[in-house]
Amino acid sequence: MSRRGVYPGSFNPLTVAHLAIAEAARKQRRLDRLDLVLSRSPLAKAAVDEAALADRVAGLERAAATRSWLGVVVTDAQLLADIAEGYDVLVLGADKWAQLHDTAFYGGSAVTRDRALARLPELAIAPRGVVEVPADARLTLPAHYAEVSSTAVRAGQRHWLAPELEDPGPED
């Protein structure tokens, strides 16, 4: 039976770290397929307009085109427990792991939060900063990926952009 993983995110834009995390999850959790999932209206973020969503999907599809095990999915679901339904492994960063435990995302209810957490499949968590993650869920990655961020790429750190998204420049 094939093992499927899900890696939700905004991927704005897709970075070398996102791809390294995806590859680490595939290898370390023995996944046959890993879907990068974009939500049309991500939790705790502004809704993504259709043009921006289409651009992100196109970028993810370019990255997936060179990786037969990588897929791209768009969803209306917001909670990670809903997005991860039906998958064997949920891939996420340590910052998202910490956010998962915040009752603010569950209407302030610890009971609702605990029910959502109980629905999660096996976890594969990329370490980052000082956030503690369960040892059995931790992905092993080169430490330098922890400093990579989409925010920094948008601010000009273009060397962290996924290679498939790099502008080839004008043709000669």
C-alpha angles and dihedrals in degrees: 000000000000121000117226128197133194125210111188120193147127092251089197085184119355109243138198087254093056089053093046090051091049091050093046091050091048093052101035096044094037095237122179091195136016121192121206103214127203120192118216088218109023119204113263092004134091116271112266114243116233096250093051091045091051090051092051092046090050091052093049090048090053089054092045092050090071094044114060092196095055124089137180124224132177118205142178091216117109109183114078089227089060094043092049095050110127095016126110097217134029114208118202144145125258091251090058089045089058091046091052089069096052109107090209087082091055101051091271092295121133089192092056090046092050092049091051092048091050089058094057119110124225111317131229108188126188110219118238133169119325097326110127116225130184110274093228091055098045118114118216111235135156107273095237091072090068091074095051116103138169088228090059091048090053087050092055108279090126094162087076092057116111107263092237089063098050115117107243090210126226118333118243 
